[in-house]
């Protein structure tokens, strides 16, 4: 007896065989991507005293992974890298969603 929902011999399992072409309709949808180095909390009076060169203490340690958000949803963690003269991010871990 076959398991319910399993493809029969010669049939294609369309739930598993998705390709990039299946997503073509959403290729042009804009998304916002953020790479968060860390967070800091301060009073407004401290914020008003910030000046160029001020160092902000963040809640992360040197070498600790940064969070990568897509549309305000955490999707990955990564490391900051230098690409020529610009900063970039290498994803090191994909965060699985509960959905």
Rosetta silent file (secondary structure, phi, psi, omega in degrees, C-alpha in Angstrom):
SEQUENCE: XXXXXXXXXXXXXXXXXXXXXXXXXXXXXXXXXXXXXXXXXXXXXXXXXXXXXXXXXXXXXXXXXXXXXXXXXXXXXXXXXXXXXXXXXXXXXXXXXXX
SCORE:     score description
SCORE:     0.000 S_00000001
   1 L     0.000  133.702 -178.829    0.000    0.000    0.000 S_00000001
   2 L   -83.475  151.053  175.851    1.378    3.421   -0.964 S_00000001
   3 L   -69.128  140.852 -179.625    1.627    6.297    1.462 S_00000001
   4 L   -63.728  133.277  178.225   -1.121    8.853    0.926 S_00000001
   5 L    87.869  -11.397  179.094    0.104   11.859   -1.060 S_00000001
   6 L   -78.294  140.777  179.801    3.283   10.152   -2.283 S_00000001
   7 L   -68.476  143.378  176.195    3.811   10.314   -6.063 S_00000001
   8 L   -78.166  163.956  179.330    3.315    7.063   -7.949 S_00000001
   9 L   -55.947  130.673 -179.713    6.065    5.635  -10.087 S_00000001
  10 L    89.434  -13.299  177.606    6.524    7.850  -13.148 S_00000001
  11 L   -91.971  153.629  179.947    4.693   10.823  -11.572 S_00000001
  12 L   -98.538  136.258  176.723    6.465   14.017  -10.593 S_00000001
  13 L   -86.140   95.896 -174.653    6.254   15.368   -7.028 S_00000001
  14 L   -69.732  -21.619  178.472    5.409   19.007   -7.812 S_00000001
  15 L   -70.892  -25.471 -178.901    5.600   20.079   -4.164 S_00000001
  16 L  -100.832  -20.444 -172.116    9.324   19.224   -4.126 S_00000001
  17 L   -99.397   49.415  177.780   10.282   20.042   -7.729 S_00000001
  18 L   -85.169  142.269  178.902   10.024   23.837   -7.660 S_00000001
  19 L  -124.267  173.683  178.585   12.449   25.816   -9.760 S_00000001
  20 H   -60.240  -32.079  179.811   13.422   29.459  -10.105 S_00000001
  21 H   -63.252  -30.067  178.314   11.084   29.696  -13.111 S_00000001
  22 H   -65.901  -22.891 -177.498    8.140   28.951  -10.783 S_00000001
  23 H   -99.348    6.190 -174.289    8.965   32.139   -8.882 S_00000001
  24 H   -54.955  -31.781 -178.804    9.315   34.372  -11.947 S_00000001
  25 H   -64.311  -23.183 -177.844    6.143   36.300  -11.079 S_00000001
  26 H  -106.372    4.543 -177.614    7.757   37.694   -7.914 S_00000001
  27 L   -58.288  -33.068 -176.316   11.239   38.474   -9.305 S_00000001
  28 L   -95.899    8.165  178.574   10.446   42.209   -9.610 S_00000001
  29 L   -77.853  121.568 -179.701    8.848   42.608   -6.163 S_00000001
  30 L   -73.398  142.642  175.440   11.024   45.008   -4.125 S_00000001
  31 L  -131.526  155.096  177.229   12.140   43.938   -0.648 S_00000001
  32 L  -102.384  125.538 -179.972   14.050   45.763    2.074 S_00000001
  33 E  -113.674  131.402  178.885   17.184   44.029    3.333 S_00000001
  34 E  -127.261  136.853  173.401   18.891   45.083    6.569 S_00000001
  35 E  -113.457  111.866 -172.512   22.118   43.803    8.094 S_00000001
  36 E  -100.038  117.635  179.205   22.080   44.654   11.804 S_00000001
  37 L   -75.140  -30.300 -178.272   25.431   44.883   13.570 S_00000001
  38 L   165.289 -178.238 -178.941   23.842   45.297   16.973 S_00000001
  39 L  -128.729  157.884  175.898   21.643   47.471   19.139 S_00000001
  40 L  -145.364  148.815  179.579   22.186   50.129   21.762 S_00000001
  41 L  -121.540  134.404  179.624   19.824   51.868   24.167 S_00000001
  42 L  -152.321  162.931  175.981   20.281   55.443   25.343 S_00000001
  43 L   -79.505  157.376  179.479   18.402   58.440   26.663 S_00000001
  44 H   -57.747  -36.859 -179.719   17.454   61.275   24.325 S_00000001
  45 H   -62.159  -37.683  176.717   19.945   63.537   26.128 S_00000001
  46 H   -68.943  -40.566  178.694   22.757   61.103   25.231 S_00000001
  47 H   -59.368  -40.677 -179.252   21.518   60.886   21.649 S_00000001
  48 H   -69.540  -19.999  178.975   21.660   64.663   21.318 S_00000001
  49 L   -88.184   -3.503  179.735   25.315   64.664   22.455 S_00000001
  50 L   -64.985  142.007 -179.875   26.428   62.310   19.652 S_00000001
  51 L  -143.102  163.905  176.065   28.975   63.813   17.269 S_00000001
  52 L   -53.053  133.666 -179.166   31.141   62.552   14.406 S_00000001
  53 L    93.633   -8.947  177.649   33.684   60.113   15.806 S_00000001
  54 L   -66.577  136.426  178.389   31.529   59.070   18.754 S_00000001
  55 L   -98.809  126.333  176.728   31.774   55.346   19.470 S_00000001
  56 L   -99.569  129.842  176.492   28.511   53.562   20.274 S_00000001
  57 L   -82.219  123.030  179.859   28.695   50.448   22.407 S_00000001
  58 L  -101.717  167.911 -177.637   26.559   47.713   20.819 S_00000001
  59 L   -86.232   15.977  178.956   25.152   44.547   22.358 S_00000001
  60 L  -118.692  156.438  177.502   27.363   42.293   20.195 S_00000001
  61 L   -98.235  157.945  176.762   30.947   41.148   20.540 S_00000001
  62 L   -58.370  132.308  179.417   33.618   41.397   17.853 S_00000001
  63 L    87.900   -9.897  179.202   33.331   38.415   15.512 S_00000001
  64 L   -75.012  146.119 -178.384   29.767   37.600   16.554 S_00000001
  65 L   -61.518  146.895  175.618   27.319   36.966   13.706 S_00000001
  66 E   -98.699  159.267 -179.652   25.127   39.830   12.513 S_00000001
  67 E   -93.456  138.741  177.958   21.393   39.509   11.842 S_00000001
  68 E  -116.150  121.827 -178.305   20.045   39.772    8.290 S_00000001
  69 E  -112.662  142.571  169.977   16.426   40.862    7.909 S_00000001
  70 E  -120.877  119.446 -176.142   14.193   40.867    4.829 S_00000001
  71 L    50.243   48.499  176.761   11.156   43.118    5.257 S_00000001
  72 L    65.028   17.909  176.515   11.756   43.223    9.032 S_00000001
  73 E  -115.930  126.583  178.655   11.809   39.410    9.314 S_00000001
  74 E   -65.185  120.481 -178.293   14.972   37.668   10.530 S_00000001
  75 E  -121.076  -19.151 -176.500   16.017   35.313    7.724 S_00000001
  76 E  -161.843  169.443  171.158   19.746   34.708    8.194 S_00000001
  77 E  -126.350  154.483 -177.323   22.921   35.425   10.139 S_00000001
  78 E  -160.292 -173.169 -179.836   26.228   36.356    8.617 S_00000001
  79 E  -123.294  145.307  176.426   29.645   37.964    8.821 S_00000001
  80 E   -76.568  134.011  178.559   30.806   41.366    7.651 S_00000001
  81 E  -130.143  159.160  176.743   33.313   41.160    4.785 S_00000001
  82 E  -104.160  122.072  179.012   35.307   43.701    2.798 S_00000001
  83 E  -117.710  106.975 -171.411   34.705   43.584   -0.966 S_00000001
  84 L    55.337 -113.111 -179.580   37.178   45.895   -2.699 S_00000001
  85 L  -111.911   19.786 -178.967   36.505   49.167   -0.842 S_00000001
  86 E  -122.793  155.123  175.296   32.938   48.388    0.283 S_00000001
  87 E   -85.561  146.157  176.528   31.434   46.432    3.147 S_00000001
  88 E  -141.234 -178.948  179.958   29.371   43.337    2.420 S_00000001
  89 E  -133.524  132.133  172.776   27.787   40.444    4.263 S_00000001
  90 E  -103.540  123.657  178.355   28.367   36.730    3.834 S_00000001
  91 E   -75.306  128.470 -179.793   25.419   34.612    4.977 S_00000001
  92 E  -112.266  -16.321 -178.092   26.594   31.835    7.274 S_00000001
  93 E  -152.733  130.450  174.798   23.254   30.545    8.575 S_00000001
  94 E   -95.544  131.320 -179.749   19.700   30.547    7.180 S_00000001
  95 L   -90.804  121.399  179.317   17.004   30.925    9.833 S_00000001
  96 L   -79.111  135.277  179.590   14.067   28.557    9.264 S_00000001
  97 L   -84.306  151.450  177.067   10.657   30.107    9.677 S_00000001
  98 L   -77.595  -12.117 -179.056    7.918   28.491   11.763 S_00000001
  99 L   -79.140    0.000    0.000    5.452   29.194    8.939 S_00000001
